[in-house]
């Protein structure tokens, strides 16, 4: 039985019931931005009944000069999906202000209407968890500086003492002195890796062809594989250059591809990795310090068909010392998040039906500018 016949047999679905079942607030706006439809989650979010919402204009639900209103206009103009990350929604009359993500899309079959979805689990929260939020990064930077100062000097003394006493020891005791040297070297290497987080200097930027970066990453990754794994590429050749550090961007994607390779190899092999690039207009992020909106239209994805990231670890994946690898130190993805943050972008981890996708969004640069394009203020 096909879908159509099954629907006829069961009866036509009640669209109102389906919309009310959605867990996120949903609004449908008419051509005057009046609320034409609101689901139950929207009633809960704005703490108002449907009758009150249907008498309101969308702007009535948003704080003064909210970028959400401009997002609706842009959705009508572009005909595509417009995303606003980390904005405020609500007023003292309608549920109080809260931080949300917003998606707006034009209904092409009925172009007078725009569908608006509010996501209470905001991108800002994701950024906090991924070390792309400045406060989280600063805490790691402070820890790195403390470790470097308080640990590396005593380690050098311990290692030197072990080297001095090793020739005086008997054959059975000498391995213990070598063990001290090896373990102090291991701790020193860990501290060296942590020191990277204390470097808050902006990267030296130049126009970088992201596809040349990915080609280099692919070559290095294939050379390091213990068994052949297919790497498939789907690139948008029209992408403009990224203004950034070529070496740091290589480090970002070599880490992500290395993780994908290890995930597939740990799952018995036989999978594949996909590298994709795309232009995603309508994706914007608010800069916490200034409140300005930065466009993030350049998308680079690393997808794998490995076993995936456990759901309980996903929210903490970019925190330091979080790892799924036996013996792993949990600093690779934290460093990736820091570099992406330093480039003005964000990184997300999304589960696939099979495997994992790491999505990096980078700001678009205009000409020879050294700073991201900012939204024009109304």
C-alpha positions in Angstrom: 0.0 0.0 0.0 1.4 3.4 -1.0 1.4 6.5 1.2 -1.6 8.0 -0.6 -3.8 4.9 -0.2 -2.7 4.5 3.4 -3.7 8.1 4.1 -7.1 7.6 2.5 -7.7 4.4 4.5 -6.8 6.2 7.7 -8.6 9.4 6.9 -7.0 12.8 6.1 -4.7 14.0 8.8 -5.8 16.9 10.9 -3.2 19.5 10.2 -4.1 21.5 13.3 -3.4 18.4 15.5 -0.1 17.8 13.7 1.1 21.4 14.2 0.0 21.4 17.8 2.1 18.2 18.3 5.3 20.0 17.3 7.5 20.6 20.4 8.9 24.0 19.2 6.9 27.2 18.9 5.6 27.7 15.3 3.8 30.8 13.9 2.4 31.4 10.4 2.3 35.1 9.4 0.3 36.7 6.6 1.5 39.4 4.2 1.0 42.1 6.9 3.1 40.0 9.5 -0.1 39.4 11.4 -0.2 36.0 13.2 -2.5 33.7 11.2 -1.7 30.5 13.1 0.0 29.5 16.3 0.6 26.1 17.8 0.3 25.1 21.4 4.1 25.4 22.0 3.9 29.0 20.8 1.1 29.6 23.4 3.3 28.2 26.1 6.4 30.2 25.0 4.6 33.5 24.8 2.3 32.8 27.8 -0.7 33.8 25.8 -3.7 32.0 24.4 -4.3 31.6 20.7 -7.0 34.3 20.7 -4.5 36.8 22.0 -1.8 35.7 19.6 -4.1 35.9 16.6 -4.9 39.5 17.4 -1.2 40.4 17.5 1.4 41.4 14.9 4.7 39.5 14.9 6.6 42.7 15.9 4.4 42.8 19.1 6.0 39.6 20.3 9.6 40.8 19.7 11.8 43.3 21.6 12.2 46.7 20.0 14.4 46.7 16.8 14.6 42.9 16.9 16.5 41.4 13.9 13.7 38.8 13.8 11.5 41.3 12.0 14.1 41.8 9.3 14.5 38.1 9.0 10.8 37.8 8.0 11.3 40.5 5.4 14.4 38.7 4.0 12.5 35.4 3.8 9.8 37.0 1.7 12.4 38.7 -0.5 14.8 35.8 -1.0 12.3 33.0 -1.0 14.8 30.8 1.0 15.3 29.8 4.6 16.6 32.5 6.8 18.3 31.7 10.1 18.9 34.0 13.0 21.0 32.6 15.9 21.1 33.9 19.4 18.4 36.7 19.4 15.8 37.7 21.9 12.1 36.9 21.6 9.3 37.9 23.9 8.3 41.0 25.7 7.0 41.8 29.2 3.5 41.3 27.9 4.3 38.1 25.9 6.3 35.7 28.1 9.4 37.9 28.9 12.6 38.0 26.8 14.5 34.8 26.2 17.4 33.8 23.9 16.3 31.8 20.9 17.2 30.7 17.4 14.8 31.5 14.6 14.0 30.0 11.2 11.8 31.7 8.7 10.7 30.3 5.3 8.3 31.5 2.7 5.4 29.2 1.7 6.0 29.1 -2.0 2.6 27.6 -2.8 0.9 30.5 -0.9 3.5 33.3 -1.0 1.5 35.6 1.3 2.5 33.4 4.2 5.7 32.9 6.1 6.4 30.1 8.6 8.4 31.0 11.6 10.0 28.4 13.9 11.5 29.3 17.2 14.1 27.0 18.8 14.6 27.6 22.5 17.8 25.5 22.6 19.8 28.4 21.1 22.9 28.4 19.1 24.4 30.6 21.8 24.1 27.7 24.2 25.9 25.4 21.7 28.7 27.9 21.3 29.1 28.0 25.1 29.5 24.3 25.2 31.9 24.2 22.2 34.5 26.7 23.5 33.5 29.2 20.8 32.1 31.4 23.5 34.7 33.8 24.8 34.2 33.2 28.5 34.7 29.4 28.2 37.8 30.0 26.1 39.2 32.4 28.6 38.8 29.9 31.4 40.8 27.3 29.4 43.4 30.0 28.6 43.9 30.8 32.3 44.2 27.1 33.1 46.8 26.7 30.3 48.9 29.6 31.5 48.8 28.3 35.1 49.9 24.8 34.0 52.7 26.1 31.9 54.1 28.3 34.8 53.5 26.0 37.7 54.3 22.6 36.2 56.9 22.8 33.4 59.7 24.2 35.6 59.4 21.5 38.3 59.1 18.8 35.5 62.5 19.9 34.1 64.1 19.5 37.5 62.5 16.0 38.0 63.7 14.8 34.6 67.2 16.2 35.1 67.5 14.4 38.5 66.3 11.1 37.0 68.9 11.4 34.2 71.7 12.1 36.8 70.9 9.1 39.0 70.3 6.6 36.2 74.0 5.8 35.6 74.4 5.1 39.4 71.5 2.6 39.6 71.7 -1.2 39.2 70.3 -2.9 36.2 66.9 -3.6 37.8 66.4 0.0 38.9 67.5 1.8 35.7 64.1 1.1 34.0 62.4 3.1 36.9 64.6 6.1 36.2 63.8 5.9 32.4 60.1 5.6 33.4 60.4 8.9 35.3 61.9 10.6 32.2 59.2 9.2 29.9 56.3 10.2 32.2 57.7 13.7 32.7 58.0 14.0 28.9 54.4 12.9 28.5 53.2 15.5 31.0 55.4 18.2 29.4 53.8 17.4 26.0 50.3 17.7 27.5 51.2 21.0 28.9 52.6 22.2 25.6 49.3 21.3 24.0 47.4 23.2 26.6 49.6 26.3 26.1 48.0 26.7 22.7 44.8 27.8 24.4 46.5 30.7 26.2 47.5 32.3 22.9 44.8 35.0 22.3 46.5 36.7 19.5 44.4 36.9 16.3 45.6 34.7 13.5 47.6 36.3 10.7 45.1 36.4 7.9 45.3 36.2 4.1 42.9 35.1 1.4 42.8 31.3 1.6 41.2 28.9 -1.0 39.3 26.5 1.3 39.3 23.9 -1.5 43.1 24.0 -1.6 43.1 23.5 2.2 40.8 20.5 1.9 42.9 19.0 -0.9 45.9 19.2 1.3 44.0 17.7 4.2 42.9 14.8 1.9 46.4 14.1 0.8 47.8 14.1 4.3 44.9 11.9 5.6 45.3 9.3 2.9 49.0 9.1 3.6 48.3 8.4 7.3 45.6 5.7 6.9 46.3 2.2 8.0 43.6 0.9 5.7 42.1 2.5 2.6 39.0 4.7 3.3 37.2 6.5 0.5 37.1 10.3 0.7 34.4 11.8 -1.5 34.3 15.5 -2.3 31.3 17.7 -3.2 32.4 21.2 -3.5 30.8 24.5 -4.5 33.4 25.9 -6.9 31.9 29.4 -6.6 32.9 29.9 -3.0 35.0 33.0 -2.4 38.3 32.8 -0.5 38.3 32.7 3.3 40.3 35.4 5.1 42.3 33.4 7.6 45.4 31.4 8.4 46.0 28.6 5.9 48.0 26.5 8.4 45.4 26.8 11.2 42.5 25.9 8.8 44.5 22.9 7.7 44.9 22.0 11.4 41.1 22.3 11.9 40.2 20.0 9.1 43.0 17.5 9.5 41.8 17.0 13.1 38.2 16.5 11.9 39.2 14.1 9.1 41.6 12.2 11.4 38.7 11.7 13.9 36.5 10.5 11.1 39.2 8.0 9.9 39.7 6.7 13.5 35.9 6.3 13.9 35.6 4.2 10.8 38.7 2.1 11.5 37.4 1.5 15.0 34.1 0.4 13.6 35.8 -2.3 11.4 36.5 -0.1 8.4 34.5 -0.2 5.1 33.0 3.3 5.5 33.6 6.6 3.7 34.3 10.2 4.5 32.6 13.1 2.6 34.0 16.6 2.4 31.5 19.2 1.2 31.4 23.0 0.8 28.4 25.2 0.2 27.2 28.8 0.3 24.4 29.2 2.9 22.9 32.7 2.8 20.8 33.8 5.7 22.9 32.4 8.5 23.9 35.1 11.0 25.3 35.2 14.5 25.3 38.0 17.1 28.6 39.1 18.5 28.1 39.2 22.3 30.3 42.2 23.0 28.9 44.5 20.4 25.5 43.1 19.5 26.4 43.3 15.8 25.3 40.6 13.4 27.9 38.7 11.4 27.1 36.7 8.3 28.4 33.1 8.3 27.6 31.8 4.8 30.6 29.6 4.1 29.9 26.1 5.1 32.4 23.2 5.2 31.3 19.8 6.4 33.2 16.6 7.3 30.9 13.6 7.3 31.7 10.0 8.2 29.9 6.7 8.3 31.4 5.6 11.6 29.4 4.6 14.7 28.6 8.2 15.7 29.1 10.2 18.9 27.1 9.0 21.9 24.2 11.3 22.6 25.3 12.0 26.2 28.7 13.2 25.0 27.5 15.4 22.1 26.7 18.5 24.2 30.2 18.4 25.8 32.2 17.3 22.8 34.1 20.5 22.4 35.0 20.8 26.0 38.6 20.0 27.0 39.4 16.5 28.3 36.2 15.1 26.7 37.0 12.1 24.5 35.6 8.8 23.2 39.0 7.4 22.5 40.8 5.0 24.9 43.9 6.9 26.0 42.8 10.1 24.3 43.5 13.5 25.9 40.3 15.2 24.7 42.1 18.4 23.5 41.8 18.0 19.7 38.3 19.2 19.2 38.7 21.9 21.9 41.6 23.2 19.9 39.5 23.0 16.7 36.7 25.0 18.3 39.2 27.6 19.5 40.7 28.1 16.0 37.2 28.3 14.4 36.3 30.9 17.0 39.4 32.9 16.3 38.3 33.0 12.7 34.9 34.4 13.7 33.0 31.2 12.9 31.2 28.4 14.7 31.4 24.6 14.6 28.5 22.1 15.2 28.4 18.3 15.6 25.3 16.8 14.1 24.3 13.1 14.1 23.6 11.4 10.8 21.4 8.3 10.2 24.8 6.6 10.1 27.8 8.4 11.4 28.5 12.1 12.3 28.7 15.4 10.5 31.0 18.2 11.7 29.8 21.5 10.2 32.0 24.6 10.2 30.4 28.0 9.3 32.9 30.8 8.5 32.2 34.5 7.9 32.3 35.8 4.4 35.0 38.5 3.7 34.6 41.3 1.3 37.6 42.2 -0.9 40.7 42.8 1.2 38.8 43.5 4.5 40.3 41.9 7.6 37.0 41.8 9.5 33.8 39.9 8.8 30.9 41.6 7.0 28.5 43.0 9.5 24.8 43.4 9.0 23.7 46.9 8.1 22.0 48.5 11.1 18.4 49.7 10.6 
